[in-house]
Amino acid sequence: MANFLEFDIEREKLEEVYDVVLFLSGLQRLRNPVSALEALTGATREELIIGIDDKRSFQEALGSFWRLISNVFWKLPILYLGGLEKKDWDGVNHFLFSDRAIVALLTRHRYSFARVDFVPWEAAGRRLAVAHKRQIGHLVIVAGVPTSGKTTVMNKLMAGELPDIAKQLDFDCKKKWLSTGYGEVCHIQDARVENLLLHFNITKSLVDGDHYGYKGGLLDLIKSAQRISVVSLWCPPAELRRRYLEGRVRTKLSRSKRLRQDRKNRILLSLYDEPENLARLFAKWLSFVELHRAAPVILESTALGKTISLSDWRQEFLQGEDISAGGS
């Protein structure tokens, strides 16, 4: 027997999580449809099905201008807010989503969904967006700052060359692992991934914005995983600076990439020149890891290659400072 609940998506909070969530009409008429999508995402365990019925309304609202832009509109990730008044239109503000905008909101702005499929629905111009929630069996995150050795550690884990670390992470190299960087997760379209090995740069939000912070797509991935293991690579600032100058700053780049790289160099070298700021950044990351169910494993990425307990690291490098787990 089905139970029905009258619910205002814009004023009330969804408390339960459901295997399949259907939102079949009215997305384009909401005052804040992006916020509604956030709420629906949190309430979905497997599939979110959204009815898109906006084409006819906007044809009436925009007239000949609609015909001019319609062929281009659907190919771009555009969200359009209508407000044009016309006697034969109802005057309600409409949000028009291109299909690529729906995909971007659900799979790139958020990492909660692996892919979105579109299928025809009833009348011409209407369609269903079927979003498949990402599900991860075991998520292993290898985190650190640039040149701390994240890629090297990932390769050694896959090759079975770090048995002690692998045991702490419950990492079985004989299993099939999908290895990827955080920025490439959106290209993984399989809804179910049994084992995911993730490269995460804890400084990337300093250069490229909040999407790369702990509360962005990384938190979506953590919430999608049944098990989480994290190894965080710590390296003394002077060693990081030396490695970065040797391996990154002197790399030849095309002119189009040089300005961005120069800005990145300034930010990271400034960080490596200030040991206290680097320690605070690392401490915030470790607090975030603690907060989200993963016991942190700290590996000193030097010639010694030893692990450090969280309490020992804090005592040695943090000097008793209180760092909250608020994220980046």
C-alpha positions as CSV (number, residue, x, y, z in Angstrom):
1,M,0.0,0.0,0.0
2,A,1.3,3.5,-0.9
3,N,1.3,6.3,1.6
4,F,0.8,9.8,0.3
5,L,2.0,12.9,2.1
6,E,1.1,16.5,1.2
7,F,4.4,18.4,1.3
8,D,5.7,21.9,0.4
9,I,9.2,21.4,-1.1
10,E,10.1,25.0,-0.6
11,R,9.1,25.4,3.0
12,E,9.5,22.0,4.6
13,K,12.4,19.7,5.1
14,L,12.5,16.2,3.8
15,E,13.5,13.9,6.7
16,E,13.3,10.5,5.0
17,V,15.4,8.9,2.3
18,Y,13.6,7.0,-0.5
19,D,14.8,4.5,-3.1
20,V,13.1,6.4,-5.9
21,V,11.9,10.0,-5.8
22,L,9.5,11.4,-8.5
23,F,9.0,15.1,-9.0
24,L,6.8,15.1,-12.1
25,S,5.6,18.7,-12.5
26,G,6.2,22.3,-11.5
27,L,10.0,22.5,-11.2
28,Q,10.1,25.5,-13.6
29,R,7.4,27.4,-11.5
30,L,9.2,27.2,-8.1
31,R,10.7,30.3,-6.6
32,N,14.0,28.5,-6.0
33,P,14.2,25.3,-8.1
34,V,17.9,24.8,-7.4
35,S,17.2,24.7,-3.7
36,A,14.4,22.2,-4.4
37,L,16.9,20.0,-6.4
38,E,19.2,20.0,-3.4
39,A,16.4,18.8,-1.1
40,L,15.4,16.1,-3.6
41,T,19.0,15.0,-3.9
42,G,19.3,14.5,-0.2
43,A,16.0,12.4,-0.2
44,T,17.1,10.1,-3.0
45,R,18.9,6.8,-2.5
46,E,18.9,5.4,-6.1
47,E,16.9,7.4,-8.7
48,L,15.5,10.9,-8.9
49,I,13.0,11.3,-11.7
50,I,12.1,14.9,-12.7
51,G,9.3,15.9,-15.1
52,I,10.4,18.7,-17.4
53,D,7.4,20.5,-19.0
54,D,8.7,24.0,-19.8
55,K,9.1,24.2,-23.6
56,R,5.5,25.1,-24.5
57,S,5.3,27.8,-21.8
58,F,8.4,29.5,-23.0
59,Q,7.4,29.4,-26.6
60,E,4.3,31.4,-25.7
61,A,6.2,33.8,-23.5
62,L,9.1,34.6,-25.9
63,G,7.5,34.2,-29.2
64,S,9.8,34.7,-32.2
65,F,12.8,35.2,-29.9
66,W,12.3,31.7,-28.7
67,R,12.4,30.3,-32.2
68,L,15.7,32.1,-32.8
69,I,17.5,30.7,-29.7
70,S,15.8,27.3,-29.2
71,N,18.2,25.4,-31.4
72,V,21.2,26.7,-29.5
73,F,19.7,26.8,-26.0
74,W,19.4,23.1,-25.4
75,K,23.1,22.5,-26.3
76,L,24.4,24.8,-23.6
77,P,24.2,24.5,-19.7
78,I,21.8,27.4,-19.3
79,L,19.2,28.2,-16.6
80,Y,17.0,31.0,-17.8
81,L,14.6,33.1,-15.6
82,G,11.6,34.4,-17.5
83,G,9.7,37.5,-16.6
84,L,8.3,38.9,-19.8
85,E,4.7,40.0,-19.6
86,K,2.2,39.0,-22.2
87,K,-1.6,38.8,-22.2
88,D,-1.7,35.1,-23.2
89,W,0.9,34.1,-20.6
90,D,0.1,33.5,-16.9
91,G,2.7,36.0,-15.6
92,V,4.4,33.5,-13.3
93,N,8.2,33.5,-13.3
94,H,9.4,30.4,-15.1
95,F,12.8,28.9,-14.9
96,L,13.9,27.2,-18.1
97,F,16.5,24.5,-17.8
98,S,18.4,23.2,-20.8
99,D,19.1,19.5,-20.5
100,R,22.8,20.2,-20.1
101,A,22.0,22.5,-17.2
102,I,20.1,19.7,-15.4
103,V,23.1,17.4,-16.0
104,A,25.6,20.1,-14.7
105,L,23.6,20.8,-11.6
106,L,23.2,17.1,-10.6
107,T,26.6,15.6,-11.7
108,R,29.1,18.5,-11.8
109,H,27.9,21.1,-9.4
110,R,27.2,18.1,-7.1
111,Y,28.8,14.7,-7.3
112,S,25.8,12.9,-5.9
113,F,24.6,11.5,-9.2
114,A,26.6,9.5,-11.8
115,R,24.5,10.4,-14.8
116,V,21.2,11.7,-16.1
117,D,19.2,10.1,-18.8
118,F,16.4,11.9,-20.7
119,V,13.3,10.1,-22.0
120,P,10.2,11.5,-23.8
121,W,7.2,12.0,-21.5
122,E,3.5,12.3,-22.7
123,A,3.0,15.4,-24.9
124,A,5.6,16.8,-27.3
125,G,8.2,19.0,-25.7
126,R,7.9,17.2,-22.3
127,R,10.6,14.8,-21.0
128,L,11.7,13.0,-17.9
129,A,15.2,13.5,-16.5
130,V,16.2,10.2,-14.7
131,A,19.2,10.9,-12.4
132,H,21.1,7.8,-11.1
133,K,22.5,8.3,-7.6
134,R,26.1,7.5,-7.1
135,Q,26.8,4.5,-4.9
136,I,30.3,3.6,-3.8
137,G,31.3,0.4,-1.8
138,H,34.7,1.4,-0.4
139,L,36.1,4.9,-0.9
140,V,39.8,5.3,-0.3
141,I,41.0,8.9,-0.3
142,V,44.7,9.8,-0.7
143,A,45.0,13.4,0.3
144,G,47.6,16.0,0.6
145,V,49.1,19.2,-0.9
146,P,50.9,19.3,-4.3
147,T,54.2,17.4,-4.4
148,S,53.4,15.6,-1.2
149,G,53.5,12.3,-3.1
150,K,49.8,11.4,-3.6
151,T,50.2,9.8,-7.0
152,T,53.2,7.8,-5.9
153,V,51.3,6.4,-2.9
154,M,48.3,5.5,-5.0
155,N,50.5,3.7,-7.5
156,K,52.3,1.8,-4.7
157,L,49.0,0.8,-3.1
158,M,47.8,-0.6,-6.4
159,A,51.1,-2.5,-6.8
160,G,50.9,-3.9,-3.3
161,E,54.1,-2.1,-2.3
162,L,52.7,-0.5,0.9
163,P,51.4,-3.5,2.9
164,D,51.3,-1.7,6.3
165,I,49.4,1.3,5.0
166,A,47.1,-1.0,2.9
167,K,46.3,-2.9,6.1
168,Q,45.3,0.2,8.0
169,L,43.2,1.4,5.1
170,D,41.7,-2.1,4.5
171,F,42.9,-1.8,0.9
172,D,43.1,-5.1,-1.0
173,C,45.2,-4.5,-4.2
174,K,43.9,-7.8,-5.5
175,K,40.4,-6.3,-5.9
176,K,39.4,-4.2,-8.9
177,W,39.9,-0.5,-8.0
178,L,38.9,2.5,-10.1
179,S,41.6,5.1,-9.6
180,T,40.8,8.8,-10.4
181,G,41.4,12.4,-9.5
182,Y,38.7,14.5,-7.8
183,G,38.2,16.6,-10.9
184,E,37.6,13.6,-13.1
185,V,34.9,12.0,-10.9
186,C,32.1,13.6,-13.0
187,H,33.2,11.5,-15.9
188,I,32.4,8.2,-14.0
189,Q,28.9,7.4,-15.2
190,D,28.5,4.0,-13.6
191,A,26.1,4.4,-10.8
192,R,27.7,1.6,-8.7
193,V,31.4,1.6,-8.1
194,E,32.6,-1.1,-5.7
195,N,36.1,0.3,-5.0
196,L,37.2,3.9,-5.7
197,L,40.7,5.2,-5.1
198,L,40.6,9.0,-5.1
199,H,43.4,11.6,-5.4
200,F,42.4,14.7,-3.5
201,N,44.4,18.0,-3.3
202,I,43.5,19.8,-0.1
203,T,44.8,23.1,-1.5
204,K,42.9,23.2,-4.7
205,S,40.1,25.3,-3.3
206,L,42.6,28.0,-2.6
207,V,43.3,28.3,-6.3
208,D,40.0,27.2,-8.0
209,G,37.2,28.0,-5.5
210,D,34.8,26.4,-3.1
211,H,33.7,23.6,-5.4
212,Y,37.0,21.9,-4.6
213,G,36.7,22.4,-0.9
214,Y,35.8,19.7,1.6
215,K,32.1,20.7,1.7
216,G,31.7,20.4,-2.1
217,G,31.6,17.3,-4.2
218,L,33.9,15.5,-1.8
219,L,31.3,15.4,0.8
220,D,28.8,14.1,-1.8
221,L,31.2,11.2,-2.5
222,I,31.7,10.5,1.2
223,K,27.9,10.4,1.8
224,S,27.6,8.0,-1.2
225,A,30.1,5.5,0.2
226,Q,29.4,2.6,2.5
227,R,33.0,2.5,3.8
228,I,35.6,5.3,3.9
229,S,39.4,5.2,4.4
230,V,41.7,8.2,4.3
231,V,45.4,8.5,4.2
232,S,46.7,12.1,4.5
233,L,50.3,12.8,3.4
234,W,52.3,15.2,5.6
235,C,55.6,16.6,4.5
236,P,57.8,19.4,6.1
237,P,57.2,22.8,4.4
238,A,60.9,23.2,3.4
239,E,60.8,19.9,1.6
240,L,57.5,20.7,-0.2
241,R,59.0,24.0,-1.4
242,R,62.1,22.3,-2.7
243,R,60.0,19.7,-4.6
244,Y,57.6,22.2,-6.0
245,L,60.4,24.5,-7.3
246,E,62.1,21.6,-9.0
247,G,59.0,19.9,-10.4
248,R,56.3,22.5,-11.0
249,V,57.5,26.0,-11.3
250,R,60.1,25.2,-13.9
251,T,57.7,23.3,-16.1
252,K,57.2,25.0,-19.5
253,L,53.6,25.9,-20.2
254,S,51.7,27.4,-23.1
255,R,51.0,31.1,-22.9
256,S,47.3,30.5,-22.2
257,K,48.1,28.5,-19.1
258,R,50.9,30.6,-17.8
259,L,48.9,33.3,-15.9
260,R,46.9,30.7,-14.0
261,Q,50.0,28.7,-13.2
262,D,51.8,31.9,-12.0
263,R,48.9,32.6,-9.6
264,K,48.9,29.0,-8.4
265,N,52.7,29.2,-7.8
266,R,52.4,32.3,-5.7
267,I,49.6,30.9,-3.5
268,L,51.4,27.5,-2.9
269,L,54.9,28.9,-2.4
270,S,53.5,31.5,0.1
271,L,51.8,28.6,1.9
272,Y,55.0,26.5,2.0
273,D,56.9,29.6,3.3
274,E,54.6,29.8,6.3
275,P,54.7,26.5,8.3
276,E,52.0,27.6,10.8
277,N,49.5,28.3,8.0
278,L,50.3,25.0,6.3
279,A,49.8,23.1,9.6
280,R,46.5,24.9,10.2
281,L,45.3,23.9,6.7
282,F,46.3,20.3,7.3
283,A,44.7,20.3,10.7
284,K,41.4,21.5,9.3
285,W,41.5,18.7,6.8
286,L,42.2,16.1,9.5
287,S,39.3,17.4,11.6
288,F,37.0,17.1,8.6
289,V,38.1,13.5,8.1
290,E,37.4,12.8,11.8
291,L,34.0,14.4,11.6
292,H,32.9,12.2,8.7
293,R,33.4,8.8,10.0
294,A,36.9,8.1,8.7
295,A,39.8,7.4,11.1
296,P,42.7,9.4,9.7
297,V,45.9,7.7,8.7
298,I,48.8,10.2,8.5
299,L,51.8,9.2,6.4
300,E,55.0,11.3,6.5
301,S,56.0,11.5,2.8
302,T,59.7,11.7,3.4
303,A,62.5,9.2,3.1
304,L,61.4,7.6,6.4
305,G,57.9,7.0,5.1
306,K,56.6,6.4,8.6
307,T,53.0,6.8,9.9
308,I,52.1,9.3,12.6
309,S,49.3,9.2,15.1
310,L,46.8,12.1,15.0
311,S,47.7,13.1,18.6
312,D,51.4,13.0,17.9
313,W,51.1,15.1,14.8
314,R,49.0,17.7,16.6
315,Q,51.4,17.8,19.5
316,E,54.4,18.2,17.2
317,F,53.1,20.6,14.5
318,L,50.0,22.3,15.8
319,Q,51.4,23.5,19.1
320,G,48.1,23.2,21.0
321,E,46.0,25.3,18.6
322,D,42.2,24.6,18.5
323,I,41.2,23.9,14.9
324,S,37.5,23.3,14.1
325,A,36.2,20.8,11.6
326,G,34.4,23.3,9.5
327,G,36.1,22.5,6.2
328,S,38.1,24.7,3.9
